[in-house]
Amino acid sequence: MCNGYASDKIIVKDYIRDLKKDRQEKIKELIKEHFFVEKLSMSFIIKVGIPSEQILKAIETEDIDLVVMANKGRGNISRILFGSAAEKVFRHSPVPVFSVRERKKFKRSN
């Protein structure tokens, strides 16, 4: 069944590779723009999978001593403050977790 596109196939491996590359570039720009002086002491890793599981694994494998998470505050009543991924990290992290919410960026629409 053709829907007018040149190809109906998406190669998942290529899609993930391109998405990771795009995210890396955006993170580099964000660090350059907001943390120019500190950028030499920063590193970042992009993993694919269930966010909370990947964060908890990285805490162990990367010898992380603090997790900082941005929160949008969406979800059902049990997840109003942190969301599902952040909630799981808060509950299971062996290291301190710091929550950040920029009101202007994550403002809810009524």
Secondary structure, 3 states (H helix, E strand, C coil): CCCCCCCCCCCHHHHHHHHHHHHHHHHHHHHHHHCCCHHHHCCCCCCCCCHHHHHHHHHHHCCCCCEEEECCCCCCHHHCCCHHHHHHHHHHCCCCEEEECCCCCCCCCC
